[in-house]
Amino acid sequence: MQRKHCIIVLVCILCIAVLLCFLLWPNKSASSASPSLRKAAEGLNDYQVTMKLDPVQNTLSVSEEIHFTNRTGQTLSSIQLRLWPNAYERQETSPAAIDELFDACYFNGFNPGYVKLHDVKWNGETAAHSFTDDASTTLSVSVPELADGEAGTLFIRCVVQLGNCAHRTGYMNNTFMLGQVMPTLSVFENGAWRQDAYSSIGDPFYTECANYTLMLYAPEGYTPACSLPLVQEKSGAWTGSGLAMRDLGLCISADFETASASLNGIRILSYAEDQKSAAQAAQYAKKALSTYQALYGAYPYPTFTVCCAPFAPGAMEYTAMAVIDDGYFAKDQWDTLELFIAHEAAHQWFYAMVGSDQVNNPWQDEALCEYALLRYVEKNYGQSAYENLRFFRVDSPMQERIPGGLTPGSPIDYFSTLADYKSIVYGRGAALLISLDTFLPGGVDAFLEHYAQEYAFRIASRTDFENALNAWAGQDLLPLVRDYLDTKMME
């Protein structure tokens, strides 16, 4: 009997040890993270996520604990989450179903994706919850009154049914695109939770930085590409963690070939359908990070991942990751691939590090990244290459006649076509930065480096940008800014 008791105690000790190893995994990662990341991670909300891919049923099972601290300045009776995959359930709400994208995203006709909820708990107790929008992308979870500064744990268990769709969330053949796949906290702002719709135009994701831990199960032969640095354990599970990240990017495929490069301690990972393309993409990413570090300051994350996937819109940034449509990995498209990678790499400074309201002020990351792309080309290929790219991506859009009174400062829901959005927000927005260059000490690059460091891991509003600009310039530049951002285009 005594021996049996000892065995039970030993088993319990081993179980506790295994549990502690998993729970303390982020601390191990934090100990090797840069000082800026460790400092930025202090006090952030924590996501501990377990995912399991079933490529036969095309589903992703998700169990998620969010360790949430109320920092709203108000007492809360509910917490709101975004469940973006639900937007793909109906053609009317799918961001991939507009005319410009439908045929390229839904090769085999419309196919729905959605989230099936199984458990929603607050501090271990079942919590009342309901969707508050027509597309069921906003989930309101009732909690006992939670005063400012108080904390608790939200638990979500769900299954994401993936649609046959070449978009942020979906699958094509043996590749699964899992962007914005997990339930994510909404932003509490001006006394309310943000409930923006999943627009087909632009990137309608407005999030605060958080710390992430992931345990991922995928069948043998499937390889994950992720924002987090992943390690495959003996059990077969992939584990990883990351600090002060604005989101979690993830793709899983049975067709990935891999390549890597390194840059001053940063590990660059590349995933494509053939090794040669993967290696080329890794070198482009290395060149982009090197260029932007010299211009805008240190890249803070331990890895940067470039991933090839069926993605009809072209390219998408995540923290420490870029997803590029697989068509651009063909050798005759490598020039375009380089431009995509360079633009998405710039988002690591102006999106991942410095957050902004991409719904109401999309120019605040896209225009900055387009300007950074021009500087990338100039630094690496010279003035003539810069002038050629500027002609096509800035000067030509400035001459276009765009109906509807749109401006570069317009929110994304003002735009009805992707073509108009790119010409106005990217092109004319970048023209603003070019025009500012002569007014700023050290030029726009010096200002953007200051701006990136000043607002790193925070959200900068348009007012923050304007105030920082005026302070740096030592003069009032708002009339010029408003002329470019708020003046209606020619009709």
C-alpha positions in Angstrom: 0.0 0.0 0.0 2.8 2.3 0.9 4.6 1.5 -2.4 1.4 2.3 -4.3 1.1 5.6 -2.5 4.7 6.5 -3.4 4.1 5.7 -7.1 1.0 7.9 -7.1 3.0 10.7 -5.5 5.8 10.3 -8.1 3.4 10.3 -11.0 1.8 13.5 -9.6 5.2 15.1 -9.3 6.1 14.2 -12.9 2.8 15.6 -14.2 3.3 18.9 -12.3 6.8 19.1 -13.6 5.6 18.7 -17.2 2.9 21.3 -16.7 5.4 23.7 -15.2 7.7 23.2 -18.2 5.0 24.2 -20.5 3.8 27.2 -18.4 7.3 28.5 -17.9 8.3 28.2 -21.6 7.7 31.9 -22.3 10.1 32.8 -19.5 12.8 30.8 -21.2 12.2 32.6 -24.5 12.1 35.9 -22.6 15.5 35.4 -21.1 17.0 35.3 -24.6 14.9 38.1 -26.1 16.2 41.6 -26.7 16.0 44.1 -23.9 13.4 46.1 -25.9 11.2 43.0 -26.2 11.5 42.1 -22.5 10.6 45.6 -21.4 7.7 45.8 -23.9 6.3 42.4 -22.7 5.9 43.5 -19.1 2.3 43.7 -18.1 0.9 42.6 -21.5 -2.0 40.2 -21.9 -0.9 36.6 -22.5 -2.3 34.1 -25.0 -1.6 30.4 -24.3 -2.8 28.5 -27.3 -3.0 24.8 -28.4 -4.0 24.0 -32.0 -4.5 20.8 -33.9 -4.8 20.6 -37.7 -7.0 18.0 -39.3 -6.2 18.2 -43.1 -8.8 15.5 -43.9 -11.7 17.4 -42.3 -10.1 20.8 -43.1 -10.4 21.9 -39.5 -8.3 23.5 -36.8 -9.1 22.7 -33.2 -8.2 25.6 -30.9 -8.0 25.7 -27.1 -6.9 29.1 -25.8 -6.3 30.7 -22.4 -6.1 34.5 -22.4 -4.7 36.0 -19.2 -6.4 39.4 -19.3 -5.7 42.5 -17.2 -8.3 45.3 -17.3 -6.3 48.4 -18.3 -9.3 50.3 -19.7 -9.6 52.8 -16.8 -13.2 51.5 -16.3 -15.0 48.7 -14.6 -15.9 46.0 -17.1 -18.9 43.7 -17.2 -18.0 42.1 -20.5 -14.9 41.4 -22.6 -15.1 41.3 -26.4 -13.2 39.0 -28.8 -12.9 39.0 -32.6 -13.6 35.6 -34.3 -12.6 36.7 -37.8 -13.1 33.2 -39.5 -16.9 33.5 -39.1 -16.9 36.2 -41.7 -16.2 33.5 -44.3 -19.4 31.6 -43.5 -21.6 33.5 -46.0 -20.8 35.0 -49.4 -22.3 38.3 -48.3 -19.8 38.8 -45.5 -16.8 37.0 -46.8 -13.8 39.4 -47.4 -12.7 37.1 -50.3 -16.0 37.3 -52.2 -15.9 40.7 -53.8 -15.8 40.8 -57.6 -12.1 41.6 -57.8 -11.2 38.6 -55.7 -13.9 36.0 -56.0 -12.7 33.9 -58.9 -9.1 33.9 -57.7 -10.0 33.0 -54.1 -12.8 30.5 -54.7 -11.4 28.4 -57.5 -14.2 25.8 -57.0 -17.0 28.2 -56.1 -17.9 29.6 -52.8 -17.1 27.3 -49.8 -17.9 28.5 -46.3 -15.6 28.7 -43.3 -16.7 29.3 -39.7 -16.1 28.8 -36.0 -17.9 26.3 -33.9 -17.7 27.3 -30.2 -17.6 24.5 -27.5 -16.5 26.3 -24.3 -16.3 29.8 -23.1 -15.2 30.2 -19.5 -14.1 33.0 -17.2 -11.9 32.0 -14.3 -12.9 28.4 -14.8 -16.7 29.0 -14.8 -18.9 28.9 -17.8 -19.5 32.4 -19.0 -22.6 33.8 -20.9 -21.7 34.9 -24.3 -23.3 36.1 -27.6 -22.3 37.5 -30.9 -23.1 41.2 -31.4 -22.7 41.6 -35.2 -24.4 40.2 -38.3 -21.3 38.3 -39.4 -20.7 36.8 -35.9 -17.1 38.1 -35.8 -17.6 39.9 -32.4 -18.1 37.8 -29.3 -19.2 39.5 -26.1 -18.3 37.5 -23.0 -20.0 38.4 -19.7 -17.7 38.6 -16.7 -18.3 39.6 -13.0 -17.5 43.3 -12.5 -13.8 43.6 -13.2 -12.3 46.8 -11.8 -9.5 48.6 -13.6 -6.2 46.8 -12.7 -7.9 43.5 -11.9 -7.1 40.4 -13.9 -8.6 37.0 -14.8 -8.4 34.1 -17.3 -10.7 33.7 -20.3 -10.8 30.2 -21.8 -12.1 29.5 -25.3 -12.3 26.1 -27.0 -13.5 25.9 -30.5 -13.1 24.3 -33.9 -12.5 26.4 -37.0 -13.9 24.9 -40.2 -11.7 26.2 -43.0 -13.2 27.1 -46.3 -11.6 26.2 -49.7 -10.4 29.7 -50.2 -7.1 31.4 -51.2 -7.3 34.1 -48.6 -6.0 34.9 -45.1 -8.0 32.1 -43.6 -8.7 29.0 -45.7 -7.0 26.2 -47.6 -5.9 25.3 -51.1 -4.6 21.8 -51.9 -2.1 20.9 -49.2 -1.6 24.4 -47.8 -3.6 25.9 -44.9 -3.6 29.7 -44.4 -4.3 30.4 -40.8 -4.1 34.2 -40.5 -6.4 35.8 -37.9 -7.6 32.2 -37.1 -7.7 32.4 -33.3 -10.1 34.4 -31.1 -8.4 37.7 -30.3 -9.2 40.5 -27.9 -10.8 43.5 -29.4 -9.4 47.0 -28.6 -11.2 49.0 -25.9 -11.2 52.7 -27.0 -13.1 55.8 -26.0 -15.3 53.9 -23.6 -16.3 51.0 -25.9 -15.0 47.9 -27.6 -14.1 48.3 -31.2 -16.5 46.3 -33.5 -15.2 47.0 -37.0 -16.4 44.8 -39.8 -14.1 42.5 -41.8 -13.7 44.7 -44.8 -12.7 43.3 -48.2 -10.6 46.4 -48.8 -7.4 46.9 -46.7 -6.4 45.2 -43.5 -9.2 45.8 -41.0 -7.2 44.5 -38.0 -6.6 46.8 -35.0 -4.9 45.0 -32.2 -2.6 45.6 -29.2 0.6 43.8 -28.5 0.5 40.7 -26.4 2.6 37.7 -25.4 2.0 34.4 -27.1 2.7 30.7 -26.4 1.8 28.1 -28.9 1.6 24.3 -28.9 0.7 23.0 -32.4 -0.1 19.5 -33.6 0.0 18.7 -37.3 0.2 15.4 -39.1 3.5 13.9 -40.1 4.7 15.5 -43.3 3.1 18.9 -42.6 5.4 21.8 -41.8 4.3 25.0 -40.1 5.6 28.5 -41.0 4.9 30.8 -38.1 5.5 34.2 -36.6 6.9 32.4 -33.6 10.2 30.5 -33.6 9.0 26.9 -33.4 10.7 23.8 -32.2 9.4 20.3 -32.8 9.4 18.2 -29.6 9.9 14.4 -29.4 6.1 14.1 -29.1 5.7 15.6 -32.5 4.2 18.8 -31.2 5.6 22.2 -32.4 6.1 24.7 -29.6 7.1 28.3 -29.5 6.6 31.6 -27.8 6.9 35.3 -28.6 6.9 38.6 -26.7 5.1 41.9 -27.5 3.6 40.7 -30.8 0.6 42.3 -32.5 -0.7 39.1 -33.9 0.2 35.5 -34.7 0.8 34.5 -38.3 0.6 30.8 -39.3 0.6 28.6 -42.4 0.9 24.9 -42.5 1.7 22.9 -45.7 2.7 19.4 -46.9 4.5 21.0 -49.8 7.0 23.3 -48.1 10.7 23.3 -48.9 12.7 25.5 -46.5 15.7 27.8 -46.5 17.2 30.1 -44.0 19.6 33.0 -43.6 20.9 35.0 -40.7 21.5 38.7 -40.0 23.2 39.9 -36.8 21.5 37.2 -34.7 18.1 37.3 -36.5 17.2 34.0 -38.1 15.4 34.4 -41.4 13.2 31.5 -42.4 11.7 30.9 -45.8 9.1 28.4 -47.0 8.2 27.7 -50.6 7.3 24.9 -52.9 10.9 24.5 -54.1 14.2 25.0 -52.3 15.7 27.4 -54.8 12.7 29.8 -54.5 12.8 29.5 -50.7 16.5 30.4 -50.7 16.0 33.4 -53.0 13.1 34.7 -50.8 15.3 34.4 -47.7 18.0 36.5 -49.3 15.5 39.2 -50.3 14.2 39.2 -46.7 17.7 39.5 -45.4 18.5 42.5 -47.7 15.2 44.2 -46.7 15.8 43.8 -42.9 19.4 45.0 -43.3 18.3 48.1 -45.2 15.5 49.0 -42.8 17.6 48.5 -39.7 20.0 51.0 -41.1 17.2 53.4 -41.8 14.7 52.9 -39.0 16.4 51.2 -36.1 16.8 47.6 -34.8 14.5 44.8 -35.8 13.3 43.5 -32.4 12.2 39.9 -33.0 14.4 36.8 -33.0 13.1 35.5 -36.4 11.5 36.8 -39.6 9.5 34.3 -41.7 8.6 34.5 -45.4 6.0 32.1 -46.5 4.7 31.1 -50.0 0.9 30.3 -50.0 -2.1 30.6 -52.2 -3.1 34.2 -51.4 -5.0 36.0 -54.1 -4.7 39.6 -52.8 -0.9 39.3 -53.2 0.8 39.7 -49.8 0.0 40.1 -46.1 2.1 41.1 -43.1 2.0 39.6 -39.7 4.3 40.3 -36.8 7.7 38.7 -37.7 6.1 37.1 -40.8 5.1 37.9 -44.4 2.8 35.7 -46.5 3.3 36.1 -50.3 1.1 34.6 -53.0 2.7 31.4 -54.5 2.5 32.8 -58.0 5.3 35.3 -57.3 7.8 32.5 -56.3 8.1 31.5 -59.9 11.6 32.5 -61.2 10.2 34.9 -63.9 8.4 36.7 -61.0 11.3 37.2 -58.6 11.6 40.9 -59.3 8.0 41.3 -58.1 8.6 38.9 -55.2 11.4 41.1 -54.0 9.2 44.2 -54.0 6.5 42.3 -52.1 8.9 41.1 -49.5 10.5 44.5 -49.1 7.1 46.2 -48.6 5.9 43.5 -46.1 9.3 43.7 -44.2 8.8 47.4 -43.8 5.5 46.6 -41.9 7.7 45.1 -39.1 8.4 48.8 -38.2 5.1 50.3 -39.3 2.4 47.9 -38.1 4.1 45.3 -35.9 6.3 47.7 -33.9 4.2 50.9 -34.3 0.6 50.0 -34.3 -2.1 52.3 -35.9 -5.8 52.3 -36.6 -5.7 50.4 -39.9 -9.5 50.8 -40.2 -9.7 54.6 -40.0 -6.2 55.6 -40.9 -4.8 52.9 -43.3 -2.3 55.4 -44.8 -0.5 55.4 -41.5 1.2 52.1 -42.1 0.7 51.5 -45.9 2.0 54.9 -47.1 5.0 54.7 -44.7 5.8 51.2 -46.0 5.5 52.3 -49.6 7.9 55.2 -48.9 10.2 52.7 -47.2 10.1 50.5 -50.3 11.2 53.4 -52.4 14.1 54.0 -50.1 14.9 50.2 -50.2 15.2 50.3 -54.0 17.2 53.5 -54.0 19.7 52.2 -51.4 20.2 48.9 -53.1 19.8 49.7 -56.8 20.5 53.4 -57.2 18.7 56.6 -58.2 17.6 55.4 -61.7 15.8 52.4 -60.2 14.2 54.6 -57.6 12.9 57.1 -60.2 11.4 54.3 -62.3 9.6 52.8 -59.3 8.5 56.2 -58.1 7.0 56.9 -61.5 4.8 53.8 -61.5 3.9 53.7 -57.8 3.6 57.4 -56.8 3.7 59.8 -59.7 1.2 57.9 -61.9 -1.4 57.5 -59.1 -1.1 61.2 -58.4 -2.4 61.9 -61.9 -5.2 59.4 -61.9 -8.8 60.5 -61.9 -10.6 58.8 -59.1 -14.4 59.1 -58.7 -16.1 59.4 -55.4 -14.2 62.1 -53.6 -11.8 59.7 -52.0 -8.7 60.9 -50.2 -5.6 59.1 -48.8 -6.8 59.9 -45.3 -10.2 58.1 -45.9 -11.1 55.0 -43.8 -11.1 51.7 -45.6 -14.9 51.4 -45.7 -15.0 54.5 -48.1 -13.3 52.4 -50.8 -15.2 50.2 -53.2 -12.3 48.7 -55.2 -8.8 47.4 -54.4 -7.4 49.4 -57.3 -8.6 52.7 -56.0 -7.4 51.8 -52.5 -3.9 51.0 -53.6 -3.6 54.1 -55.9 -4.8 56.5 -53.3 -3.6 55.2 -49.9 -0.3 53.7 -51.1 0.6 56.1 -54.0 -0.6 59.5 -52.9 0.1 58.6 -49.3 3.8 57.9 -50.2 3.8 61.3 -52.0 3.2 63.0 -48.7 6.3 61.5 -47.3 8.3 62.5 -50.3 7.1 66.1 -50.0 8.0 66.2 -46.3 11.6 65.2 -46.9 13.0 68.7 -47.4 11.2 70.1 -44.3 12.7 67.6 -41.8 16.1 67.6 -40.1 17.8 64.5 -41.5 15.0 64.0 -43.9 12.0 61.6 -43.6 14.2 58.6 -42.7 15.5 60.3 -39.5 12.0 61.3 -38.5 10.6 57.8 -39.1 13.4 56.2 -37.1 12.5 58.6 -34.2 8.8 57.8 -34.7 9.4 54.0 -34.7 11.3 54.2 -31.5 9.0 56.7 -29.7 5.9 54.6 -30.3 7.4 51.1 -30.4 4.9 48.4 -29.3 2.2 51.0 -28.8 -0.6 52.4 -31.0 0.0 55.8 -32.5 -3.0 57.8 -33.6 -3.0 60.2 -36.5 -2.7 63.0 -33.9 0.3 61.3 -32.4 1.9 61.2 -35.9 1.1 64.8 -36.6 2.4 66.0 -33.2 5.6 64.0 -33.5 6.1 65.4 -37.0 5.7 69.0 -35.9 7.9 68.5 -32.9 10.7 67.0 -35.1 10.4 69.7 -37.8 10.2 72.6 -35.3 7.4 74.1 -37.4 3.7 73.5 -38.3 3.5 71.1 -41.1 -0.2 70.2 -40.7 -1.4 72.3 -43.7 0.8 70.3 -45.9 -0.2 67.0 -44.3 -3.9 67.8 -44.6 -3.5 68.9 -48.2 -2.1 65.5 -49.2 -4.3 63.3 -46.9 -7.6 65.1 -46.9 -7.9 66.9 -50.3 -10.3 65.1 -52.6 -8.7 63.5 -55.7 -9.5 64.8 -59.2 -12.8 63.5 -60.6 
